[in-house]
Amino acid sequence: MALSRASAHQPMTVLHVPEQHRELWNQAGLPLRALVWVLKRVLPQANLDYDAHDEQLAYWLVEVNDQGQAKREIGFSSQNKPLVFAPTDRNYGVWTDSDRVFVVEQFEARNDFPFDATWNKLYEQNRQGTRLL
């Protein structure tokens, strides 16, 4: 997967997306949970580093283009600590690997957050081996 760091062209919109995975998981019945458990062990994972932080994720900052497509993402804990980010060589991402189109008006815009600098710092730390996810 080719990686592209921040593009030099027009700035994108950064959206605050609450984590909802646990709510859906808690509503799932035993047969669905068993199926997911089996599939996770049989199918190759698209996000090798994400499972270790699944319970800690509280929200996402998702960078979207003008069409509402996710281009980059950072997952945060409730203490605002970045836990995971994508896309990278190891992680395709939750939002960046989906066909979801975000409607900007349905989310809180967080263009005040230094997304580009934070994502690039995480990427460099990960590349140099100084950040262990």
DSSP file with accessible surface (Angstrom, degrees, kcal/mol):
  #  RESIDUE AA STRUCTURE BP1 BP2  ACC     N-H-->O    O-->H-N    N-H-->O    O-->H-N    TCO  KAPPA ALPHA  PHI   PSI    X-CA   Y-CA   Z-CA
    1    1 A M              0   0  118      0, 0.0     2,-0.3     0, 0.0     0, 0.0   0.000 360.0 360.0 360.0 124.5    0.0    0.0    0.0
    2    2 A A        -     0   0   98      1,-0.0     2,-0.4    87,-0.0     0, 0.0  -0.553 360.0-142.6 -75.5 133.5    1.5    3.3   -1.0
    3    3 A L        -     0   0   45     -2,-0.3     2,-0.5    86,-0.0    85,-0.1  -0.787  14.3-169.8 -97.9 138.9    1.6    5.8    1.7
    4    4 A S        -     0   0   91     -2,-0.4     3,-0.1    83,-0.1     2,-0.0  -0.984   8.7-153.8-128.6 121.5    1.0    9.5    1.2
    5    5 A R        -     0   0  111     -2,-0.5   111,-0.0     1,-0.2   115,-0.0  -0.129  58.8 -35.9 -75.8-174.5    1.8   11.9    3.9
    6    6 A A        -     0   0   33    110,-0.2    -1,-0.2     1,-0.1     2,-0.2  -0.096  68.4-124.3 -49.8 132.4   -0.1   15.2    4.0
    7    7 A S        -     0   0   52     -3,-0.1    -1,-0.1     1,-0.1    -3,-0.0  -0.558   6.4-136.0 -80.5 149.3   -0.8   16.6    0.6
    8    8 A A  S    S+     0   0  110     -2,-0.2    -1,-0.1     3,-0.0    -2,-0.1   0.541  79.2  83.1 -83.4  -7.2    0.4   20.1   -0.2
    9    9 A H  S    S-     0   0  120      1,-0.2    -2,-0.0     0, 0.0     0, 0.0   0.140  94.9 -20.3 -82.7-156.0   -2.8   21.1   -1.9
   10   10 A Q  S    S-     0   0  109      1,-0.1    -1,-0.2     0, 0.0    -3,-0.1  -0.039  74.8-105.2 -52.5 142.7   -6.0   22.3   -0.4
   11   11 A P        -     0   0  120      0, 0.0     2,-0.2     0, 0.0    -1,-0.1  -0.341  33.8-136.3 -68.1 149.5   -6.6   21.6    3.3
   12   12 A M        -     0   0   38     53,-0.1     2,-0.3     1,-0.0    53,-0.2  -0.589  21.9 -98.8-100.8 169.4   -9.1   18.9    4.2
   13   13 A T  E     -A   64   0A  33     51,-1.8    51,-3.1    -2,-0.2     2,-0.5  -0.698  28.5-147.3 -89.7 137.6  -11.8   18.9    6.9
   14   14 A V  E     -A   63   0A   7     -2,-0.3    96,-3.6    49,-0.2     2,-0.4  -0.924  17.3-164.1-107.5 125.5  -11.1   17.1   10.2
   15   15 A L  E     -AB  62 109A   0     47,-2.8    47,-2.5    -2,-0.5     2,-0.6  -0.879  19.6-132.3-114.0 142.7  -14.2   15.6   11.9
   16   16 A H  E     -AB  61 108A  42     92,-2.8    92,-0.7    -2,-0.4    45,-0.2  -0.823  28.6-174.9 -89.4 119.2  -14.7   14.3   15.4
   17   17 A V  E     -A   60   0A   3     43,-3.0    43,-2.7    -2,-0.6    90,-0.1  -0.959  19.2-134.5-121.2 112.9  -16.3   10.8   15.2
   18   18 A P  E     -A   59   0A  59      0, 0.0     2,-0.4     0, 0.0    41,-0.3  -0.339  27.9-107.3 -64.1 147.0  -17.3    9.2   18.5
   19   19 A E        +     0   0   26     39,-2.0     4,-0.1     1,-0.1    56,-0.0  -0.602  44.7 165.5 -74.2 128.9  -16.4    5.5   18.9
   20   20 A Q     >  +     0   0   99     -2,-0.4     4,-1.8     2,-0.1     3,-0.3   0.405  45.2  99.6-125.0  -0.5  -19.5    3.3   18.5
   21   21 A H  H  > S+     0   0   76      1,-0.2     4,-2.5     2,-0.2     5,-0.2   0.899  82.2  51.6 -58.1 -44.2  -18.0   -0.1   18.1
   22   22 A R  H  > S+     0   0   64      1,-0.2     4,-2.7     2,-0.2    -1,-0.2   0.884 106.2  54.6 -65.2 -36.4  -18.5   -1.2   21.7
   23   23 A E  H  > S+     0   0  121     -3,-0.3     4,-1.3     2,-0.2    -1,-0.2   0.941 111.8  44.1 -61.4 -45.5  -22.2   -0.2   21.7
   24   24 A L  H  X S+     0   0  113     -4,-1.8     4,-1.0     1,-0.2    -2,-0.2   0.901 113.4  51.3 -64.8 -41.2  -22.8   -2.4   18.6
   25   25 A W  H >< S+     0   0   78     -4,-2.5     3,-0.6     1,-0.2    -2,-0.2   0.908 107.7  52.2 -63.3 -41.4  -20.7   -5.3   20.1
   26   26 A N  H 3< S+     0   0  113     -4,-2.7    -1,-0.2     1,-0.2    -2,-0.2   0.808 110.5  49.0 -65.9 -27.5  -22.7   -5.1   23.4
   27   27 A Q  H 3< S+     0   0  149     -4,-1.3    -1,-0.2    -5,-0.2    -2,-0.2   0.661  90.3 102.3 -84.3 -16.9  -26.0   -5.4   21.4
   28   28 A A  S << S-     0   0   17     -4,-1.0     2,-0.1    -3,-0.6    -3,-0.0  -0.399  71.5-125.4 -70.5 142.4  -24.8   -8.3   19.3
   29   29 A G     >  -     0   0   43     -2,-0.1     4,-2.4     1,-0.1     5,-0.2  -0.277  29.4 -95.8 -80.5 171.8  -26.0  -11.8   20.3
   30   30 A L  H  > S+     0   0  141      1,-0.2     4,-2.6     2,-0.2     5,-0.2   0.895 121.0  54.2 -58.4 -43.5  -23.9  -14.8   21.1
   31   31 A P  H  > S+     0   0  106      0, 0.0     4,-2.2     0, 0.0    -1,-0.2   0.926 111.1  46.0 -60.4 -41.2  -24.1  -16.3   17.6
   32   32 A L  H  > S+     0   0   92      2,-0.2     4,-2.5     1,-0.2     5,-0.2   0.922 112.4  50.3 -67.3 -40.8  -22.8  -13.1   16.0
   33   33 A R  H  X S+     0   0   82     -4,-2.4     4,-2.3     1,-0.2    -1,-0.2   0.905 110.7  49.9 -62.5 -40.5  -20.1  -12.7   18.6
   34   34 A A  H  X S+     0   0   51     -4,-2.6     4,-2.3     2,-0.2    -1,-0.2   0.917 110.2  50.3 -65.1 -41.8  -19.0  -16.3   17.9
   35   35 A L  H  X S+     0   0   96     -4,-2.2     4,-2.8    -5,-0.2     5,-0.2   0.934 111.1  48.1 -62.1 -44.7  -18.9  -15.8   14.2
   36   36 A V  H  X S+     0   0   45     -4,-2.5     4,-2.5     1,-0.2    -1,-0.2   0.917 109.6  53.6 -62.4 -42.1  -16.8  -12.6   14.6
   37   37 A W  H  X S+     0   0  146     -4,-2.3     4,-0.8    -5,-0.2    -1,-0.2   0.932 112.2  44.2 -59.3 -45.1  -14.4  -14.5   16.9
   38   38 A V  H >X S+     0   0   72     -4,-2.3     4,-1.2     1,-0.2     3,-1.0   0.941 112.9  50.7 -66.0 -46.8  -13.9  -17.3   14.3
   39   39 A L  H 3X S+     0   0   74     -4,-2.8     4,-2.8     1,-0.3     3,-0.4   0.878 104.4  58.0 -61.5 -36.9  -13.5  -14.8   11.4
   40   40 A K  H 3< S+     0   0   88     -4,-2.5    -1,-0.3     1,-0.2    -2,-0.2   0.771 110.2  44.5 -65.1 -23.8  -10.9  -12.8   13.2
   41   41 A R  H << S+     0   0  147     -3,-1.0    -1,-0.2    -4,-0.8    -2,-0.2   0.652 120.3  39.1 -92.9 -16.3   -8.8  -15.9   13.5
   42   42 A V  H  < S+     0   0  106     -4,-1.2    -2,-0.2    -3,-0.4    -3,-0.2   0.842 105.1  64.8-100.5 -43.2   -9.3  -17.1   10.0
   43   43 A L  S  < S-     0   0  100     -4,-2.8     2,-0.1    -5,-0.2     0, 0.0  -0.536  90.6-103.0 -85.4 147.8   -9.2  -13.9    7.8
   44   44 A P        -     0   0  122      0, 0.0     2,-0.3     0, 0.0    -1,-0.1  -0.414  40.8-116.5 -66.4 142.8   -6.1  -11.7    7.5
   45   45 A Q        -     0   0   81      1,-0.1     3,-0.3    -2,-0.1    -5,-0.0  -0.631  16.8-160.9 -84.8 140.7   -6.3   -8.6    9.6
   46   46 A A  S    S+     0   0   32     -2,-0.3    46,-2.5     1,-0.2     2,-0.3   0.637  89.8  40.6 -89.9 -16.7   -6.4   -5.2    7.9
   47   47 A N  B >>  +E   91   0B  29     44,-0.3     3,-1.1    45,-0.1     4,-0.7  -0.708  64.2 176.2-136.0  82.3   -5.4   -3.4   11.1
   48   48 A L  T 34 S+     0   0   79     42,-1.6     4,-0.3    -2,-0.3    -1,-0.1   0.795  81.8  42.4 -60.3 -31.7   -2.7   -5.3   13.0
   49   49 A D  T 34 S+     0   0   22     41,-0.2     4,-0.3     1,-0.1    -1,-0.3   0.538  97.4  76.4 -94.7  -6.3   -2.2   -2.7   15.7
   50   50 A Y  T X4 S+     0   0   13     -3,-1.1     3,-1.6     1,-0.2     4,-0.5   0.869  80.8  64.0 -77.1 -38.5   -5.8   -1.8   16.3
   51   51 A D  G >< S+     0   0   70     -4,-0.7     3,-1.1     1,-0.3     4,-0.4   0.858  95.4  60.4 -57.6 -36.4   -7.1   -4.8   18.4
   52   52 A A  G 3  S+     0   0   80     -4,-0.3    -1,-0.3     1,-0.2    -2,-0.2   0.747 114.0  36.6 -64.2 -20.7   -4.7   -4.0   21.3
   53   53 A H  G X> S+     0   0   30     -3,-1.6     4,-1.3    -4,-0.3     3,-1.0   0.320  82.6 110.6-113.6   7.1   -6.4   -0.6   21.8
   54   54 A D  T <4 S+     0   0   33     -3,-1.1     3,-0.5    -4,-0.5   -32,-0.1   0.872  80.6  45.8 -53.4 -46.1  -10.0   -1.5   21.0
   55   55 A E  T 34 S+     0   0  135     -4,-0.4    -1,-0.3     1,-0.2    -2,-0.1   0.730 112.6  51.9 -71.8 -21.6  -11.2   -1.1   24.5
   56   56 A Q  T <4 S+     0   0  104     -3,-1.0    22,-0.5    21,-0.1    -1,-0.2   0.644  79.7 110.9 -90.4 -16.9   -9.4    2.2   25.0
   57   57 A L  E  <  + C   0  77A   4     -4,-1.3    20,-0.2    -3,-0.5     3,-0.1  -0.412  30.2 163.8 -66.9 128.2  -10.7    4.0   21.9
   58   58 A A  E     -     0   0A  32     18,-3.3   -39,-2.0     1,-0.4     2,-0.3   0.699  61.5 -12.2-112.3 -34.9  -13.0    6.9   22.7
   59   59 A Y  E     -AC  18  76A  23     17,-1.6    17,-3.2   -41,-0.3    -1,-0.4  -0.982  56.1-130.7-161.8 168.3  -13.2    8.9   19.5
   60   60 A W  E     -AC  17  75A   2    -43,-2.7   -43,-3.0    -2,-0.3     2,-0.5  -0.933   5.5-148.5-124.2 147.9  -11.6    9.5   16.1
   61   61 A L  E     -AC  16  74A   0     13,-2.5    13,-2.0    -2,-0.3     2,-0.5  -0.992  27.1-169.6-110.1 121.4  -10.4   12.5   14.2
   62   62 A V  E     -AC  15  73A   0    -47,-2.5   -47,-2.8    -2,-0.5     2,-0.6  -0.966  16.0-145.3-119.7 124.6  -11.0   11.7   10.6
   63   63 A E  E     -AC  14  72A  20      9,-2.7     8,-3.4    -2,-0.5     9,-1.1  -0.796  26.2-174.9 -88.9 122.4   -9.6   13.8    7.8
   64   64 A V  E     -AC  13  70A   0    -51,-3.1   -51,-1.8    -2,-0.6     6,-0.2  -0.889  18.0-131.7-121.0 152.2  -12.0   13.9    4.9
   65   65 A N    >   -     0   0   21      4,-2.0     3,-2.1    -2,-0.3   -53,-0.1  -0.221  46.6 -82.0 -87.0-174.7  -11.9   15.4    1.4
   66   66 A D  T 3  S+     0   0  114      1,-0.3    -1,-0.1     2,-0.1   -54,-0.0   0.738 130.7  55.1 -63.3 -22.9  -14.6   17.5   -0.3
   67   67 A Q  T 3  S-     0   0  123      2,-0.1    -1,-0.3    36,-0.0    -3,-0.0   0.426 119.1-109.4 -89.5   0.2  -16.5   14.4   -1.3
   68   68 A G    <   +     0   0    2     -3,-2.1    34,-3.1     1,-0.3     2,-0.4   0.586  69.8 144.1  84.3  10.9  -16.6   13.2    2.4
   69   69 A Q  B     -F  101   0C  88     32,-0.2    -4,-2.0     1,-0.1    -1,-0.3  -0.690  53.8-117.1 -85.7 134.4  -14.2   10.3    1.9
   70   70 A A  E     +C   64   0A  13     30,-0.6    -6,-0.3    -2,-0.4     3,-0.1  -0.510  36.2 170.6 -71.0 131.4  -11.8    9.5    4.7
   71   71 A K  E     +     0   0A  90     -8,-3.4     2,-0.3     1,-0.4    -7,-0.2   0.723  66.6   4.5-110.1 -38.2   -8.2   10.0    3.8
   72   72 A R  E     -C   63   0A  10     -9,-1.1    -9,-2.7     2,-0.0    -1,-0.4  -0.979  64.6-167.0-145.0 158.3   -6.4    9.7    7.2
   73   73 A E  E     -CD  62  86A   0     13,-2.5    13,-2.1    -2,-0.3     2,-0.4  -0.989  11.1-164.9-146.9 152.0   -7.5    8.9   10.8
   74   74 A I  E     -CD  61  85A   0    -13,-2.0   -13,-2.5    -2,-0.3     2,-0.4  -0.986  15.0-149.4-136.3 127.3   -6.3    9.0   14.3
   75   75 A G  E     -CD  60  84A   0      9,-2.9     8,-3.6    -2,-0.4     9,-1.3  -0.842  18.8-163.3 -98.8 134.2   -8.0    7.1   17.2
   76   76 A F  E     -CD  59  82A   4    -17,-3.2   -18,-3.3    -2,-0.4   -17,-1.6  -0.842  15.5-126.9-119.4 153.7   -7.8    8.7   20.7
   77   77 A S  E >   -C   57   0A   6      4,-2.2     3,-1.9    -2,-0.3   -20,-0.2  -0.344  42.6 -97.6 -82.1 173.2   -8.4    7.5   24.2
   78   78 A S  T 3  S+     0   0   83    -22,-0.5    -1,-0.1     1,-0.3   -21,-0.1   0.698 127.4  61.1 -67.9 -15.0  -10.7    9.4   26.6
   79   79 A Q  T 3  S-     0   0  146      2,-0.1    -1,-0.3     0, 0.0    -2,-0.0   0.197 121.5-110.1 -92.7  13.9   -7.5   11.1   27.9
   80   80 A N  S <  S+     0   0  104     -3,-1.9    -2,-0.1     1,-0.2    -4,-0.0   0.734  70.2 146.1  64.8  26.9   -7.0   12.5   24.4
   81   81 A K        -     0   0  124      1,-0.0    -4,-2.2     2,-0.0     2,-0.3  -0.809  53.9-119.5 -93.2 127.6   -3.9   10.3   23.8
   82   82 A P  E     +D   76   0A  29      0, 0.0    -6,-0.3     0, 0.0     3,-0.1  -0.509  38.7 168.9 -67.0 128.2   -3.5    9.1   20.2
   83   83 A L  E     +     0   0A   4     -8,-3.6     2,-0.3     1,-0.4    -7,-0.2   0.777  59.1   8.6-107.1 -43.7   -3.6    5.3   20.2
   84   84 A V  E     -D   75   0A   0     -9,-1.3    -9,-2.9    49,-0.1    -1,-0.4  -0.949  58.5-176.7-139.4 157.7   -3.8    4.3   16.5
   85   85 A F  E     -D   74   0A   0     -2,-0.3   -11,-0.2   -11,-0.2     8,-0.1  -0.987  19.1-106.6-153.9 157.7   -3.6    6.0   13.1
   86   86 A A  E     +D   73   0A   0    -13,-2.1   -13,-2.5    -2,-0.3     6,-0.1  -0.978  67.5  30.1-161.3 162.7   -3.9    5.1    9.5
   87   87 A P  S    S+     0   0   19      0, 0.0     2,-0.3     0, 0.0     5,-0.2   0.489  73.2 134.2 -85.2 148.2   -3.3    4.4    6.7
   88   88 A T  S    S-     0   0    2      3,-2.7    35,-0.0    -2,-0.1   -86,-0.0  -0.820  71.7 -87.5-138.8-177.6    0.1    2.9    7.2
   89   89 A D  S    S+     0   0  117     -2,-0.3     3,-0.1     1,-0.2    -3,-0.0   0.827 129.1  34.8 -63.7 -31.0    1.9   -0.2    6.0
   90   90 A R  S    S+     0   0  116      1,-0.2   -42,-1.6   -43,-0.1     2,-0.5   0.678 119.9  46.4 -96.9 -23.3    0.4   -2.2    8.9
   91   91 A N  B     -E   47   0B   0    -44,-0.2    -3,-2.7     1,-0.1   -44,-0.3  -0.966  48.1-173.9-132.2 119.8   -3.0   -0.6    9.2
   92   92 A Y        -     0   0   99    -46,-2.5   -45,-0.1    -2,-0.5    -1,-0.1   0.759  51.5-124.0 -77.9 -26.6   -5.4    0.2    6.5
   93   93 A G        -     0   0    2    -47,-0.3    -1,-0.2     3,-0.2     4,-0.1  -0.122   5.4-103.5 102.9 159.2   -7.7    2.0    9.0
   94   94 A V  S    S+     0   0   60      2,-0.1    -1,-0.1    -2,-0.1    -2,-0.0   0.910 118.6  22.9 -81.6 -51.0  -11.3    1.8   10.1
   95   95 A W  S >  S+     0   0   38      1,-0.2     3,-1.3     2,-0.1   -25,-0.4   0.842 121.9  54.7 -87.7 -36.2  -12.6    4.8    8.2
   96   96 A T  T 3  S+     0   0   30      1,-0.3    -1,-0.2   -27,-0.1    -3,-0.2   0.725 109.5  49.6 -73.5 -17.8   -9.9    5.0    5.5
   97   97 A D  T 3  S+     0   0   95     -4,-0.1     2,-0.3     2,-0.0    -1,-0.3   0.136 101.2  82.7-103.4  17.5  -10.5    1.4    4.5
   98   98 A S  S <  S-     0   0   50     -3,-1.3   -28,-0.2     2,-0.1    -3,-0.0  -0.770  77.5-129.9-116.4 166.3  -14.3    1.8    4.3
   99   99 A D        +     0   0  154     -2,-0.3    -4,-0.1   -30,-0.1    -3,-0.1   0.260  61.7 136.1 -95.8  12.6  -16.6    3.2    1.6
  100  100 A R        -     0   0   86     -5,-0.2   -30,-0.6     1,-0.1     2,-0.6  -0.336  44.2-151.7 -62.3 136.7  -18.4    5.4    4.1
  101  101 A V  B     -F   69   0C  87    -32,-0.1     2,-0.3    -2,-0.0   -32,-0.2  -0.959  14.4-141.4-110.7 118.3  -19.0    9.0    2.9
  102  102 A F        -     0   0    5    -34,-3.1     2,-0.8    -2,-0.6     3,-0.1  -0.653   2.0-143.9 -81.6 134.1  -19.1   11.4    5.8
  103  103 A V    >   -     0   0   64     -2,-0.3     3,-2.3     1,-0.2     4,-0.3  -0.894  14.5-149.7 -94.3 110.1  -21.7   14.2    5.7
  104  104 A V  G >  S+     0   0   46     -2,-0.8     3,-1.8     1,-0.3    -1,-0.2   0.847  91.2  60.8 -54.1 -38.0  -19.7   17.0    7.3
  105  105 A E  G 3  S+     0   0  164      1,-0.3    -1,-0.3    -3,-0.1     4,-0.1   0.670  96.0  62.5 -67.4 -14.7  -22.7   18.7    8.8
  106  106 A Q  G <  S+     0   0  134     -3,-2.3     2,-0.3     2,-0.1    -1,-0.3   0.485 104.2  52.5 -88.6  -2.7  -23.5   15.6   10.9
  107  107 A F  S <  S-     0   0   37     -3,-1.8     2,-0.5    -4,-0.3   -90,-0.1  -0.899  91.1 -99.5-131.3 160.1  -20.2   15.8   12.8
  108  108 A E  E     -B   16   0A 114    -92,-0.7   -92,-2.8    -2,-0.3     2,-0.3  -0.672  39.4-132.6 -78.0 123.4  -18.3   18.3   14.8
  109  109 A A  E     -B   15   0A  49     -2,-0.5   -94,-0.2   -94,-0.2     3,-0.1  -0.585  20.6-173.1 -76.1 138.3  -15.5   19.9   12.7
  110  110 A R    >   +     0   0   54    -96,-3.6     3,-1.6    -2,-0.3     5,-0.2  -0.318  31.7 140.7-127.2  49.4  -12.2   20.0   14.4
  111  111 A N  T 3   +     0   0   94      1,-0.3     4,-0.1   -97,-0.2    -1,-0.1   0.655  66.7  69.6 -68.4 -12.0  -10.1   22.0   12.0
  112  112 A D  T 3  S+     0   0  126     -3,-0.1    -1,-0.3   -98,-0.1    -2,-0.1   0.701  80.0  93.6 -75.9 -19.4   -8.5   23.8   15.0
  113  113 A F  S <  S-     0   0   43     -3,-1.6     2,-2.8     1,-0.1     3,-0.3  -0.556  87.3-121.4 -75.8 136.6   -6.7   20.5   15.9
  114  114 A P     >  +     0   0   78      0, 0.0     4,-2.5     0, 0.0     5,-0.2  -0.352  51.8 157.7 -75.8  66.6   -3.2   20.2   14.4
  115  115 A F  H  >  +     0   0    6     -2,-2.8     4,-3.1    -5,-0.2     5,-0.3   0.924  66.0  50.1 -59.5 -50.4   -4.1   17.0   12.5
  116  116 A D  H  > S+     0   0   69     -3,-0.3     4,-2.5     1,-0.2     5,-0.2   0.939 113.9  44.3 -58.1 -48.4   -1.4   17.2    9.9
  117  117 A A  H  > S+     0   0   62      2,-0.2     4,-2.1     1,-0.2    -1,-0.2   0.904 116.0  47.9 -64.6 -40.9    1.4   17.7   12.4
  118  118 A T  H  X S+     0   0   29     -4,-2.5     4,-2.5     2,-0.2     5,-0.2   0.946 113.3  46.2 -66.6 -47.5    0.1   15.0   14.8
  119  119 A W  H  X S+     0   0    1     -4,-3.1     4,-2.7     1,-0.2    -2,-0.2   0.934 114.0  48.8 -61.8 -44.8   -0.4   12.4   12.0
  120  120 A N  H  X S+     0   0   27     -4,-2.5     4,-2.6    -5,-0.3    -1,-0.2   0.888 110.6  51.1 -64.4 -37.7    3.0   13.1   10.5
  121  121 A K  H  X S+     0   0  133     -4,-2.1     4,-2.6    -5,-0.2     5,-0.2   0.937 111.9  46.7 -64.6 -44.6    4.7   12.9   14.0
  122  122 A L  H  X S+     0   0    6     -4,-2.5     4,-2.5     1,-0.2    -2,-0.2   0.916 112.4  51.0 -61.9 -42.5    3.0    9.5   14.7
  123  123 A Y  H  X S+     0   0   37     -4,-2.7     4,-2.6    -5,-0.2    -2,-0.2   0.932 111.9  46.1 -61.2 -46.6    4.0    8.3   11.2
  124  124 A E  H  X S+     0   0   42     -4,-2.6     4,-2.4     2,-0.2     6,-0.3   0.913 112.9  49.6 -64.5 -44.0    7.7    9.3   11.7
  125  125 A Q  H  X>S+     0   0   52     -4,-2.6     5,-2.0     1,-0.2     6,-1.4   0.913 113.5  46.8 -61.4 -41.3    7.8    7.8   15.2
  126  126 A N  H ><5S+     0   0   42     -4,-2.5     3,-0.7    -5,-0.2    -2,-0.2   0.916 112.1  50.0 -66.5 -42.9    6.3    4.6   13.8
  127  127 A R  H 3<5S+     0   0  152     -4,-2.6    -2,-0.2     1,-0.2    -1,-0.2   0.888 113.6  45.6 -63.1 -39.3    8.7    4.5   10.9
  128  128 A Q  H 3<5S-     0   0  120     -4,-2.4    -1,-0.2    -5,-0.2    -2,-0.2   0.533 112.8-118.9 -82.7  -8.1   11.7    5.1   13.1
  129  129 A G  T <<5S+     0   0   50     -3,-0.7    -3,-0.2    -4,-0.6    -4,-0.1   0.638  84.3 114.7  80.7  14.1   10.6    2.4   15.6
  130  130 A T      < +     0   0   96     -5,-2.0     2,-0.5    -6,-0.3    -4,-0.2   0.540  67.1  61.8 -94.1  -6.3   10.3    4.9   18.5
  131  131 A R        -     0   0   41     -6,-1.4     2,-0.6    -7,-0.1    -2,-0.2  -0.971  66.7-166.6-121.2 118.5    6.5    4.6   18.7
  132  132 A L              0   0  156     -2,-0.5    -6,-0.0    -3,-0.0    -7,-0.0  -0.911 360.0 360.0-104.7 120.3    5.1    1.2   19.6
  133  133 A L              0   0   40     -2,-0.6   -49,-0.1    -7,-0.1   -50,-0.1  -0.503 360.0 360.0 -83.6 360.0    1.4    0.9   19.1
